[in-house]
Structures are given as structure tokens and as C-alpha cells.
């Protein structure tokens, strides 16, 4: 099972007024643990300091995508972080972290990946959704001479655009194989597309004018929930098979909180037990009323993997061995994973008296 390791911050690069790129040094003895595929992310952990006695010391975890080309044994990791108003970790990272500080970091994970292969690929991203796609595109173009990549990115303004220089560099290095289209929602451009929000209607007209949609081998959608949903609907309307559409959601604050299920909601179950296999060891524990599978496991196994607890990052993905659960949200698992029996432990609540999950599966 992956564990956190303290990594030293070696650089804090200001990307925009509200975003930074953090670089961590990976010591030689840990480099085999931190190899990553293009598009993966890492979970960071900190403990709150100061404030009221209840909040002080509370653990905060967040996941952030790696933005550099993939590497099997990296000497450093680089991520992009945009500050979110009231964000426990993002505000700390953007305003307080400095070179020389250390942060607890989990080894990379995630299935929003594109292993380099010949073909035509495309992405629609919004805001900080550029971060994993930058790793995907740079790795693909450098390693596979028979690959092409089209990037459609949406940002509020030029000043708010993360990794502006990095994407321009890709265009300079691979002018015949990398296509970059930028849409600004709140700023008029002297040339190019008109400003405005990218919605289903606009994307349905734009994408066929940029590239042969049926010939694209894989679509990568990343950003706020609204943009990803609009882009997915546009692609399905253009006849793109669901298997070719890959998505990762950033920012789901506009989604109302799901109600916490109780045993009464689950058909009047009087007692429920959860059996979990984690890091080769198995345990069985009773659930408290209203708990998710993850919450029950964490009361007994503090090493259970999780990050966002919002059904977004997929860090707590488990295989459902037996029993039945209901997931309240799912923005991380794709259809083939659901069909294979995977669920998100943080969002799973039982609808049977016994549930068994495998974190190692």
C-alpha cells in the first residue's frame, strides 16, 4: 500500500495571480515509488496549525495533477495549484509554501492517462484542467512521432491562463503535430475565436471545424464539472463512442451536497458490517449509522487511502467483492471500471447487511 513521504519543495513558480507550480525533490531511494504515467496525480497532506482547538491539527488532503512529461524514476515532481476561495490546502500552497518547506506526498495514482501510441488525440480543458493534459500532450508528442494532439482550452483571460509558456513551447516544438485553440470567456482576442463560454452548442459547431472528429482515437476532458458535461454531451451528439471519451472533474462546488444515507434509507437494516482487505490484511467491523464504507474503515485502519472524499479523485477506489452499496456521487470511475465491480469507498453506503471490499484489487 502506498504511504506518504515528506518531500522538499525546491521551487514555487508564480503562474498567475492565483496559481503556482510547485516542484518537489524526490530522493534517489524513493524515485522508484514516484514514477508516473502522463495524466496521473499525487495526493498532498498537511495538518492545520493554529486556529481553534478543534480545527488545529486536523488533517487536510488534496490531489493535484502532475504537469511534467512522464518519468519512471523522477528526480522531481511538478504540479499546478490554483487557489480556491476558502480552500484549506490551495490557499496554503499559493500563499504560504516556500522553497525548503516539506510536504507529505503520496506516490502517483489515477487512471486519466494516455500511454503514448500512434494516432490522433484531442482535449477540451478549462482553467486548471490544463495540468494533467499538459503532461499527456508533452509526453505523447515527444515519444511518439506518429501522434497528433489538438488542445482546446478555455480560460477567463490571458492573465488567468496557467502554463501559458509551456503550451506555447509545445506549439513551437511540434508545429505540425500540435494544434492549440484558446477561448477566453471574459476577454476579447485580437484574432481567433470570439470570447464566451464553451457550451454544448458551441463545441458541437467548433470541434468538426478543427479536426475530423470520427478519426480521433481519444478525447480527454478536464476542468470544472459544467465544462466537462457540456463537452461530453457535444461529443456524444457528434457520434463519438463513450469508450473514446475520458474525463476528470476539477471543482464540483456547484453540486449540492448529497444527503447522508441512514440504515432506514437502506431498507431498515439493523446492523451492517464491512470487511476490508487492505495492504494484504483483512478486517471486519460494524458500521455506525450514516457512515460510508471509507469512514468505517478509517476508524480501524488509518492507512486507508483517500484524498478528496468528494467522489472526484478516485484515490479510494475499491473492488466490491460481495454485498451491495449505493454510491452517492461518482466523478472518478468510468463505465468499464463500474462494470468490473469498482466503487468509491468515500461515496459507498451499504444496502445489504454485509459488504466486503478490496483496496488492493
C-alpha positions as CSV (number, residue, x, y, z in Angstrom):
1,X,0.0,0.0,0.0
2,X,1.3,3.5,-0.9
3,X,2.3,5.7,2.0
4,X,3.1,9.3,2.4
5,X,6.7,10.5,2.3
6,X,7.9,14.0,3.2
7,X,9.3,15.7,0.1
8,X,11.1,19.0,0.0
9,X,9.8,21.9,-2.1
10,X,12.5,23.1,-4.4
11,X,10.6,25.7,-6.4
12,X,7.4,27.8,-6.2
13,X,6.8,29.4,-9.6
14,X,4.0,32.0,-9.9
15,X,1.9,31.2,-12.9
16,X,-0.9,33.7,-12.4
17,X,-2.1,35.9,-9.6
18,X,-3.9,33.0,-8.0
19,X,-1.9,29.9,-9.1
20,X,1.5,28.4,-8.7
21,X,3.6,25.5,-9.9
22,X,5.2,23.5,-7.1
23,X,8.3,21.4,-7.6
24,X,9.3,18.7,-5.2
25,X,12.6,16.9,-5.0
26,X,12.4,13.1,-4.9
27,X,15.4,11.5,-3.1
28,X,17.2,8.7,-5.0
29,X,15.9,5.9,-2.7
30,X,12.3,6.9,-3.4
31,X,12.4,7.5,-7.1
32,X,11.1,4.0,-8.0
33,X,8.0,4.7,-5.9
34,X,7.2,8.0,-7.7
35,X,7.3,7.0,-11.3
36,X,4.1,8.2,-13.1
37,X,2.2,7.9,-16.3
38,X,1.1,11.0,-18.2
39,X,-2.1,12.4,-16.6
40,X,-1.7,11.0,-13.1
41,X,-1.9,13.0,-9.9
42,X,-0.5,13.0,-6.4
43,X,-2.2,13.5,-3.0
44,X,-0.7,16.1,-0.6
45,X,-1.3,16.2,3.2
46,X,-0.9,18.8,5.8
47,X,-2.2,19.4,9.3
48,X,-3.9,22.7,10.2
49,X,-2.0,24.9,12.6
50,X,-3.4,27.4,15.0
51,X,-7.0,28.5,15.0
52,X,-9.5,26.9,17.3
53,X,-8.5,23.8,19.3
54,X,-10.9,21.6,17.3
55,X,-9.6,22.6,13.9
56,X,-5.9,22.8,14.8
57,X,-4.1,19.6,13.9
58,X,-6.9,18.3,11.6
59,X,-5.6,16.5,8.6
60,X,-6.2,18.0,5.1
61,X,-5.6,16.1,1.9
62,X,-5.9,17.2,-1.7
63,X,-4.9,15.8,-5.0
64,X,-3.1,17.7,-7.7
65,X,-2.2,16.6,-11.2
66,X,1.4,16.3,-12.4
67,X,2.2,18.6,-15.3
68,X,5.6,17.5,-16.5
69,X,6.4,14.7,-19.0
70,X,6.0,11.3,-17.5
71,X,9.0,9.6,-15.9
72,X,9.6,6.1,-14.5
73,X,12.1,7.3,-11.8
74,X,11.7,11.1,-11.5
75,X,14.2,13.2,-9.6
76,X,11.4,15.8,-9.1
77,X,7.7,16.2,-9.3
78,X,5.9,19.3,-10.6
79,X,2.2,20.1,-10.1
80,X,0.0,23.1,-10.7
81,X,-2.3,24.5,-8.0
82,X,-4.9,27.2,-8.4
83,X,-6.1,28.9,-5.2
84,X,-9.7,28.3,-4.3
85,X,-11.5,30.8,-2.1
86,X,-11.6,29.2,1.4
87,X,-9.6,26.2,0.2
88,X,-7.8,24.6,3.1
89,X,-4.8,23.4,1.0
90,X,-4.8,25.5,-2.1
91,X,-4.7,28.8,-0.1
92,X,-1.8,27.4,2.0
93,X,0.1,26.3,-1.2
94,X,-0.4,29.5,-3.1
95,X,0.2,32.0,-0.2
96,X,2.5,30.2,2.3
97,X,4.6,27.4,0.8
98,X,8.2,28.3,0.1
99,X,11.3,26.5,-1.2
100,X,12.8,24.4,1.6
101,X,9.4,23.5,3.1
102,X,8.4,19.9,3.2
103,X,5.1,18.4,2.3
104,X,3.7,14.8,2.8
105,X,3.2,13.3,-0.7
106,X,1.6,10.0,-1.8
107,X,3.0,8.2,-4.8
108,X,1.2,9.0,-8.1
109,X,-2.1,7.4,-9.0
110,X,-5.0,7.9,-11.3
111,X,-6.5,6.5,-14.5
112,X,-6.9,9.7,-16.6
113,X,-3.9,8.7,-18.6
114,X,-2.8,8.3,-22.2
115,X,0.2,6.0,-22.7
116,X,2.0,7.2,-25.9
117,X,0.9,5.4,-29.1
118,X,0.3,6.4,-32.7
119,X,-2.9,8.2,-33.5
120,X,-4.9,11.4,-33.3
121,X,-5.9,12.7,-29.9
122,X,-7.7,15.8,-28.6
123,X,-8.5,17.5,-25.3
124,X,-11.0,20.1,-24.1
125,X,-9.9,21.7,-20.8
126,X,-10.9,24.6,-18.6
127,X,-8.8,26.5,-16.2
128,X,-6.5,24.3,-14.1
129,X,-7.8,21.3,-16.1
130,X,-4.8,22.0,-18.3
131,X,-2.4,20.5,-15.7
132,X,-2.8,16.7,-16.5
133,X,-3.3,17.4,-20.2
134,X,0.0,19.2,-20.4
135,X,1.7,16.1,-19.1
136,X,-0.3,13.9,-21.6
137,X,0.4,16.1,-24.6
138,X,4.1,16.7,-23.9
139,X,4.8,13.0,-23.3
140,X,2.8,11.9,-26.3
141,X,4.4,14.3,-28.8
142,X,8.0,13.7,-27.5
143,X,7.8,9.9,-27.5
144,X,5.5,9.1,-30.4
145,X,6.4,10.7,-33.8
146,X,3.2,9.3,-35.4
147,X,0.9,11.0,-32.9
148,X,-1.0,14.3,-33.2
149,X,-2.7,16.3,-30.5
150,X,-5.4,19.1,-30.6
151,X,-5.8,21.1,-27.4
152,X,-8.9,23.3,-26.9
153,X,-8.6,25.3,-23.8
154,X,-11.0,27.7,-22.1
155,X,-9.8,30.4,-19.6
156,X,-11.3,33.6,-18.2
157,X,-8.5,35.8,-19.6
158,X,-4.9,35.7,-20.7
159,X,-3.7,36.8,-17.3
160,X,-5.5,33.9,-15.6
161,X,-4.2,31.3,-18.0
162,X,-2.0,28.7,-16.3
163,X,1.1,27.2,-18.1
164,X,0.8,29.7,-21.0
165,X,4.5,29.5,-21.8
166,X,4.5,25.7,-21.6
167,X,1.7,25.3,-24.1
168,X,3.3,27.9,-26.4
169,X,6.5,25.9,-26.3
170,X,4.7,22.7,-27.4
171,X,3.3,24.7,-30.4
172,X,6.8,25.8,-31.3
173,X,8.4,22.4,-30.9
174,X,5.7,20.4,-32.7
175,X,4.1,22.9,-35.2
176,X,2.8,20.1,-37.5
177,X,1.5,17.8,-34.8
178,X,0.2,20.1,-32.0
179,X,-2.8,22.3,-32.6
180,X,-3.7,24.9,-29.9
181,X,-7.1,26.7,-29.8
182,X,-7.7,29.1,-27.0
183,X,-11.1,30.5,-26.0
184,X,-11.3,33.3,-23.4
185,X,-14.7,33.7,-21.7
186,X,-14.2,37.3,-20.3
187,X,-11.7,38.9,-22.7
188,X,-11.8,39.7,-26.4
189,X,-8.9,38.4,-28.5
190,X,-7.4,40.4,-31.4
191,X,-7.6,37.2,-33.5
192,X,-9.0,33.8,-33.2
193,X,-12.3,32.7,-31.7
194,X,-14.8,35.1,-30.2
195,X,-14.9,35.3,-26.4
196,X,-17.6,33.4,-24.5
197,X,-18.3,30.3,-22.6
198,X,-17.7,26.9,-24.3
199,X,-21.0,25.1,-24.1
200,X,-22.5,22.1,-25.9
201,X,-23.9,24.1,-28.8
202,X,-20.7,26.0,-29.4
203,X,-18.5,22.9,-29.1
204,X,-20.7,20.9,-31.4
205,X,-20.0,23.5,-34.1
206,X,-16.4,24.2,-33.2
207,X,-14.9,20.7,-33.0
208,X,-15.7,19.5,-36.5
209,X,-14.2,22.7,-37.9
210,X,-10.9,21.9,-36.2
211,X,-10.3,18.3,-36.8
212,X,-12.0,15.1,-38.2
213,X,-14.0,14.1,-35.1
214,X,-14.6,10.5,-36.2
215,X,-10.8,9.9,-36.6
216,X,-9.9,11.0,-33.1
217,X,-8.7,8.0,-31.1
218,X,-9.2,9.5,-27.7
219,X,-10.8,12.6,-26.2
220,X,-9.6,14.0,-22.8
221,X,-11.9,16.3,-21.0
222,X,-10.7,18.0,-17.8
223,X,-11.9,21.0,-15.8
224,X,-15.0,22.2,-14.0
225,X,-18.0,19.9,-13.9
226,X,-20.1,22.1,-16.2
227,X,-17.5,22.3,-19.0
228,X,-16.8,18.5,-18.9
229,X,-20.5,17.7,-19.0
230,X,-21.1,20.1,-21.9
231,X,-18.1,18.8,-23.8
232,X,-19.2,15.2,-23.2
233,X,-22.7,15.8,-24.5
234,X,-21.3,17.6,-27.6
235,X,-19.1,14.7,-28.4
236,X,-21.8,12.1,-27.9
237,X,-24.0,14.2,-30.2
238,X,-21.3,14.1,-32.8
239,X,-21.3,10.3,-32.7
240,X,-18.2,9.7,-30.6
241,X,-18.3,6.4,-28.8
242,X,-18.3,6.6,-25.0
243,X,-15.2,4.4,-24.8
244,X,-13.2,7.2,-26.5
245,X,-14.2,9.9,-24.0
246,X,-12.1,10.2,-20.9
247,X,-12.8,12.7,-18.2
248,X,-11.5,14.1,-15.0
249,X,-13.5,16.6,-13.0
250,X,-12.0,19.6,-11.2
251,X,-14.2,21.7,-8.9
252,X,-17.7,20.4,-8.1
253,X,-18.6,23.1,-5.6
254,X,-21.8,23.8,-7.7
255,X,-23.1,20.4,-6.9
256,X,-25.4,20.3,-3.9
257,X,-24.3,18.0,-1.1
258,X,-25.8,14.6,-1.2
259,X,-27.9,13.7,1.8
260,X,-26.3,11.2,4.2
261,X,-28.0,7.8,4.0
262,X,-29.1,6.1,7.1
263,X,-30.0,2.4,7.7
264,X,-33.6,3.4,7.4
265,X,-32.9,4.6,3.9
266,X,-31.2,1.3,3.1
267,X,-34.3,-0.7,3.7
268,X,-34.3,-0.7,7.5
269,X,-31.0,-2.7,8.0
270,X,-30.5,-3.0,11.8
271,X,-26.8,-3.9,11.6
272,X,-24.2,-3.7,8.9
273,X,-20.7,-4.9,8.8
274,X,-17.8,-4.1,6.4
275,X,-15.0,-6.4,5.6
276,X,-12.0,-4.7,4.0
277,X,-8.8,-6.2,2.6
278,X,-6.1,-3.5,2.8
279,X,-2.4,-4.0,2.2
280,X,-2.7,-7.8,2.5
281,X,-4.6,-7.7,5.8
282,X,-8.3,-8.2,6.3
283,X,-10.6,-6.9,9.0
284,X,-14.4,-6.9,9.7
285,X,-16.1,-4.1,11.6
286,X,-19.6,-2.9,12.4
287,X,-20.7,0.3,10.7
288,X,-22.1,3.3,12.6
289,X,-25.3,4.7,11.3
290,X,-24.8,7.0,8.3
291,X,-21.2,6.1,7.7
292,X,-19.6,5.5,4.4
293,X,-17.5,2.4,3.8
294,X,-14.4,4.6,3.9
295,X,-15.4,6.2,7.2
296,X,-15.9,2.8,8.8
297,X,-12.5,1.5,7.6
298,X,-10.7,4.7,8.7
299,X,-11.8,4.2,12.2
300,X,-9.9,1.0,12.3
301,X,-7.2,1.4,9.6
302,X,-5.8,4.9,9.5
303,X,-3.7,3.9,6.4
304,X,-6.7,3.5,4.1
305,X,-6.1,5.6,1.0
306,X,-8.3,8.7,0.4
307,X,-7.9,12.4,-0.6
308,X,-10.9,14.5,-1.6
309,X,-13.8,12.5,0.0
310,X,-16.0,14.0,-2.7
311,X,-16.1,11.3,-5.3
312,X,-13.7,13.2,-7.6
313,X,-10.2,12.0,-7.3
314,X,-10.6,8.2,-7.3
315,X,-7.9,7.6,-4.6
316,X,-10.3,5.5,-2.5
317,X,-11.3,3.2,-5.4
318,X,-12.0,-0.4,-4.2
319,X,-13.3,-3.6,-5.7
320,X,-16.7,-4.6,-4.3
321,X,-16.2,-8.3,-3.5
322,X,-19.6,-9.0,-2.1
323,X,-22.7,-7.3,-0.9
324,X,-24.4,-4.2,-2.4
325,X,-23.7,-0.5,-2.0
326,X,-25.1,2.7,-3.3
327,X,-22.7,5.4,-4.5
328,X,-24.0,8.9,-3.8
329,X,-21.6,10.6,-6.3
330,X,-19.1,9.4,-8.9
331,X,-17.0,11.8,-10.9
332,X,-13.9,9.5,-11.0
333,X,-14.8,6.0,-12.2
334,X,-15.5,5.3,-15.9
335,X,-18.1,2.8,-17.2
336,X,-15.6,-0.1,-17.7
337,X,-14.5,0.3,-14.0
338,X,-18.1,0.2,-12.8
339,X,-18.8,-2.9,-14.9
340,X,-15.7,-4.5,-13.4
341,X,-17.1,-4.0,-9.9
342,X,-15.2,-1.0,-8.7
343,X,-16.8,1.6,-6.4
344,X,-15.6,4.7,-4.5
345,X,-15.3,3.9,-0.8
346,X,-15.9,7.5,0.3
347,X,-19.3,7.6,-1.5
348,X,-20.5,4.0,-0.9
349,X,-23.2,3.2,1.6
350,X,-24.5,-0.3,2.1
351,X,-27.8,-1.6,1.1
352,X,-27.1,-5.1,2.3
353,X,-26.2,-6.3,5.8
354,X,-22.7,-7.3,4.9
355,X,-20.3,-5.7,2.5
356,X,-16.8,-6.8,1.5
357,X,-14.3,-4.5,-0.4
358,X,-10.8,-5.0,-1.6
359,X,-8.5,-1.9,-1.5
360,X,-5.7,-4.0,-3.1
361,X,-7.8,-5.3,-6.0
